[in-house]
Structures are given as structure tokens and as C-alpha cells.
Amino acid sequence: MVGTIQPLNPVALELGPITIYWYGLLIAFGAFLGYLLVNSEAKKRGLPKDMFADLLLIALPVAIISARLYYVIFRWDYYAQNPGQIIAIWEGGLAIHGGLIGAAIVVLVFAKKRGLSFWKIMDIAAPGILLGQAMGRWGNFMNQEAHGGEVSRQFLENLMLPEFIINQMYINGAYYHPTFLYESLWSFLGIALLLYLRRVNLRRGEMFLFYVIWYSFARFFIEGLRTDSLMIFDLLRTAQVMSLVLIVGAVVVLIYRRKQGLAEKRYLDEEDTRSPSKKKAGPSGNRNKKKKKK
């Protein structure tokens, strides 16, 4: 019976005074899976060993902080009255767009200091970022948040959803759109496409720009279904505005880089598949020396 439906416990583990929530655990697990995917590819593309491990140690905490700040800023009317809740991230309230902004800034600074290509790093990282997002949405599922408007149980059954998802979408006496699931599935599909695009050998930076467009396109429409959107002046949904800005910005950057000759290198450029030591001591290096002697 509907009246007996109980939501899944958002708490994964309790160790004395320490409480571990599924929300944080799933976000961490998604970041770990994303790292494994990205690190494996980074080795093939000739990036320094453990570079992504170093980057993740900085980018992940910054992304979490910036994601929270972004959320708090657009909900300041509430947090100004409840400042103690600002740090309560285990209850939800991490905005993906805020996290992406923070992480991108970290990568930009990191790449400049290490003498690496920002675009190359972001191309390699794109599938891993999307994997982290896909897993993170299941944290929203456990918290019964990031859902859409009210629907009937029959509607959810017609989607052929498993019973545990249908039951978790029963909140305060009504069923709701599982928008977390729509976005998660779209993200998993995007991962498959990004892995395919590696073989297509796009120009440098374009895999990341494809990720930006792919995610933003779906987010714009999915956000229109949600009931907990951050708002700008109570008129516009923040995520929809940001999605449009990112789509237009990504297209403009893509065209500009091509026209200005800034995207001549490609994802699978041969020079990028050799380690730094091989680049210096490899056959090509020897041929250059012989030419100079002549």
C-alpha cells in the first residue's frame, strides 16, 4: 500500500559520532571512477605520471567548495537567516555548474604552472567528469531531491522503472518525475559518445567543448521539469540560463579556435602518445641530429 512506502535511508554508515551519507559517498565514488577512467587515458596520451592524481587532490575540494558557494549565493535569502546550514552539504545543495567553474579554474592554473596544455587535459578529463556527474545524481536520488513535478504512479510504471526507484520518488504523499535519472542516463550516453569521439580524432579542445554542449543541452530541458531550481530574481531558472550561456560560449570558442588556427593539433596526435623521454631520445630525435651534421 502507498501509505506504507518508506524511503531509502540516506545514511550509509554510522561510526559513533561520525555519520557517512550516501550523498557524499556516491559523489566520492563517482570521482574515483572518473579518475580511473581519466588516468588510464592520460598515460596513453603521454602526460606525466600521477599528474591527474595531483590535480584531483586540488580540483575536487575546490569543486565541492565552489559548488556549495554557487548554491548558497542563489539561495542567500534562506542561508542569511540560517548561516549554520551553509556547511551542511550532506543534506544536498551542490550545484554542478559551480563545481565545474571552480574545477576549470584549477585546471587552468595547474596547466600553466606545469607547462601543459589546458585543452589537452580537459579533453582527456571530459568522460571522467561526466562519469562523476552521472554517479553523483544517485546521491540526489538517495536524498529524494533534484526531482521534477508531480506525476502518477502509473506514469512511473510506464517508464518500466524498478520498484525501488518508484518508491523513492514517493515524497510527502505524491510521486514525482525522476529527473535525477534522466540526467544520469543522458550522462552515461554522453560518456559512450566521448569515448567514440576519441577515435574520430577531433581537434584539441573539441572533445571538452562537445561535453559542455552535450551536458548543457539536456540540463536546459531537464531543469524545466524540476521543482527545486535555483532562480534569478524569481524569474529565470539559473541552470537554464547557465546552460544557454555555455552552449553559445562553447560554439563560439570552437569556431574562434578553428578560424584563428588555435586548434591545429588533434586529440590523437602522434607526438602526444610518446613519453617525454622517448620524444628526446627517439628515432626522430636521432634523424634531426643527422640532418644537422649534414
C-alpha positions in Angstrom: 0.0 0.0 0.0 1.1 3.5 -0.7 0.8 4.6 2.9 3.5 2.0 3.9 6.1 3.1 1.5 9.4 4.0 3.3 12.2 6.0 1.6 15.7 4.6 1.5 17.9 5.6 4.4 20.2 8.5 3.3 22.7 7.4 5.9 25.2 4.8 4.6 27.1 4.2 7.8 27.3 5.5 11.4 30.6 5.1 13.4 30.0 6.6 16.8 29.7 10.4 16.3 30.6 10.1 12.6 27.8 9.8 10.1 28.5 8.9 6.4 25.8 9.8 4.0 25.1 8.1 0.7 25.1 11.5 -1.0 28.8 12.2 -0.2 29.7 8.5 -0.7 28.3 8.4 -4.2 29.9 11.7 -5.2 33.3 10.4 -3.9 32.8 7.0 -5.7 31.9 8.8 -8.9 35.1 11.0 -8.6 37.1 7.8 -8.1 35.7 6.0 -11.1 36.2 9.2 -13.2 39.8 9.3 -12.0 40.4 5.7 -13.0 39.0 6.3 -16.5 40.9 9.5 -17.0 44.2 8.4 -15.5 44.3 5.3 -17.8 43.9 7.6 -20.9 46.4 10.1 -19.6 49.2 7.5 -19.6 48.4 6.7 -23.3 48.5 10.4 -24.2 51.9 10.9 -22.7 51.0 13.1 -19.7 53.3 12.9 -16.6 52.7 10.0 -14.3 50.3 10.8 -11.4 49.5 14.2 -12.9 45.8 13.6 -12.6 46.2 12.3 -9.0 47.9 15.6 -8.1 45.2 17.6 -10.0 42.3 15.7 -8.4 43.7 16.4 -4.9 43.3 20.1 -5.6 40.4 20.2 -8.0 38.0 18.0 -6.1 37.9 20.0 -2.8 37.8 23.3 -4.7 35.0 22.0 -6.9 32.9 21.0 -3.8 33.5 24.4 -2.2 32.7 26.3 -5.4 29.6 24.1 -6.0 28.4 24.9 -2.5 29.1 28.6 -2.8 27.3 28.8 -6.1 24.2 27.1 -4.5 24.4 29.3 -1.3 24.7 32.5 -3.3 21.5 31.8 -5.3 19.7 30.7 -2.0 21.1 33.6 0.1 17.6 34.6 1.3 17.5 31.3 3.2 21.1 31.0 4.3 21.3 34.5 5.5 18.7 33.5 8.1 20.3 30.1 8.6 24.1 30.6 8.4 24.7 27.3 10.3 23.2 25.4 7.4 25.8 26.7 4.9 28.3 23.9 5.7 25.6 21.1 5.8 26.5 19.8 2.4 25.5 16.2 3.4 21.9 17.4 3.1 22.4 18.2 -0.6 22.9 21.6 -2.2 25.9 21.2 -4.5 25.4 23.0 -7.9 27.2 21.2 -10.7 27.8 24.5 -12.6 29.5 26.0 -9.6 31.7 22.9 -9.3 32.7 23.0 -13.0 33.6 26.6 -12.8 35.9 26.0 -9.8 37.5 22.9 -11.3 38.1 24.6 -14.6 39.9 27.5 -12.9 42.1 25.0 -11.0 43.0 23.2 -14.2 43.8 26.4 -16.0 46.3 27.5 -13.2 47.6 23.9 -12.8 48.3 23.5 -16.6 50.0 26.9 -16.8 52.3 26.1 -13.9 53.2 22.6 -15.2 53.7 23.8 -18.8 50.9 21.6 -20.1 48.0 22.2 -22.5 44.8 23.2 -20.7 42.7 21.9 -23.7 44.6 18.6 -23.8 43.9 18.0 -20.1 40.2 18.9 -20.4 39.8 16.7 -23.5 41.1 13.7 -21.5 39.1 14.6 -18.4 35.8 15.1 -20.1 34.5 11.5 -19.9 35.6 11.3 -16.3 33.8 14.5 -15.4 30.6 13.2 -17.0 31.0 9.9 -15.1 31.3 11.7 -11.8 28.2 13.7 -12.6 26.3 10.5 -13.6 27.1 8.8 -10.3 26.6 12.0 -8.3 22.9 12.2 -9.4 22.3 9.0 -7.5 23.3 10.9 -4.4 20.4 13.2 -5.1 18.2 10.1 -5.5 19.1 8.9 -2.0 18.3 12.4 -0.6 15.0 12.5 -2.6 16.0 15.8 -4.2 16.6 17.1 -7.7 13.2 15.6 -8.8 10.6 17.0 -11.1 7.0 17.9 -10.8 4.2 15.6 -9.6 3.2 12.5 -11.7 1.2 9.4 -11.2 2.5 6.1 -10.1 1.2 4.7 -13.5 3.4 7.2 -15.3 6.5 5.9 -13.5 5.4 2.3 -14.1 5.0 3.0 -17.8 8.7 4.1 -17.8 9.4 0.5 -16.7 11.4 1.7 -13.7 12.4 -0.8 -11.0 10.3 -0.7 -7.8 13.0 0.8 -5.6 13.1 3.9 -7.8 9.4 4.3 -8.0 9.1 4.0 -4.2 11.9 6.6 -3.7 10.0 9.0 -5.9 7.1 8.9 -3.5 7.7 12.0 -1.4 5.3 13.6 1.0 2.3 11.8 -0.3 2.9 12.1 -4.1 5.0 10.7 -6.9 7.5 12.9 -8.8 9.4 12.9 -12.0 12.8 11.1 -11.5 14.8 13.9 -13.2 17.9 12.7 -11.5 17.6 9.5 -13.6 17.0 11.4 -16.8 20.2 13.3 -16.3 22.2 10.3 -15.1 21.2 8.3 -18.2 22.0 11.2 -20.5 25.4 11.5 -18.9 26.2 7.8 -19.3 25.2 8.0 -23.0 27.5 11.1 -23.3 30.4 9.0 -21.9 29.9 6.4 -24.6 29.9 9.2 -27.3 33.0 10.8 -25.9 34.9 7.5 -25.9 33.8 7.1 -29.5 35.0 10.7 -30.4 38.5 9.8 -29.2 38.8 7.6 -32.3 37.3 10.3 -34.5 40.4 12.3 -33.5 38.8 15.8 -33.1 41.0 18.8 -32.9 42.3 19.6 -29.5 39.8 21.1 -27.1 36.8 20.0 -29.1 36.0 16.9 -27.0 35.7 19.0 -24.0 33.6 21.6 -25.8 31.4 18.7 -27.1 30.9 17.6 -23.4 29.9 21.2 -22.5 27.3 21.3 -25.2 26.0 17.8 -24.6 25.5 18.2 -20.9 24.1 21.8 -21.2 21.6 20.8 -23.9 20.0 18.1 -21.7 20.3 20.2 -18.5 18.3 23.0 -20.1 15.3 20.8 -20.7 15.5 18.6 -17.6 15.8 21.8 -15.4 12.4 22.9 -16.8 10.9 19.8 -15.1 12.4 20.3 -11.7 10.7 21.9 -8.7 13.8 22.9 -6.7 15.5 25.1 -9.3 17.8 28.0 -8.2 16.2 31.2 -9.6 17.5 34.6 -10.8 15.1 37.3 -9.5 12.4 34.7 -9.2 12.0 34.9 -12.9 14.6 32.7 -14.6 16.0 29.3 -13.7 19.7 29.7 -13.1 20.7 26.4 -14.6 18.8 27.1 -17.8 20.4 30.5 -18.2 23.9 29.0 -17.5 23.2 26.1 -19.9 22.4 28.5 -22.7 25.4 30.6 -22.0 27.7 27.5 -22.0 26.2 26.2 -25.3 26.7 29.5 -27.1 30.1 30.1 -25.5 31.3 26.6 -26.4 30.2 27.1 -30.1 31.8 30.5 -30.3 35.1 29.2 -28.8 35.1 26.2 -31.1 34.6 28.4 -34.2 37.1 31.0 -33.0 39.9 28.5 -32.3 39.5 27.0 -35.7 39.5 30.3 -37.5 42.5 31.6 -35.6 44.4 28.4 -36.2 44.5 27.6 -32.4 43.1 24.1 -32.9 45.6 22.6 -35.3 46.7 19.7 -33.1 44.4 16.8 -32.7 43.5 14.5 -29.8 45.4 11.6 -31.2 48.5 13.5 -32.4 51.4 11.1 -32.6 53.7 13.3 -30.6 51.3 13.1 -27.7 51.5 9.3 -27.5 55.1 9.1 -26.6 56.6 9.7 -23.2 58.9 12.8 -22.7 62.0 10.6 -22.6 61.1 9.0 -25.9 60.5 12.4 -27.5 64.0 13.4 -26.7 65.8 10.1 -27.4 63.6 8.5 -30.0 64.3 7.9 -33.7 63.0 11.3 -34.8 65.5 13.0 -32.5 68.4 11.0 -34.0 67.3 11.9 -37.5 67.3 15.6 -36.6 70.8 15.3 -35.3 72.0 13.6 -38.5 70.4 16.3 -40.6 72.2 19.0 -38.6 75.6 17.2 -39.2 74.9 17.2 -43.0 
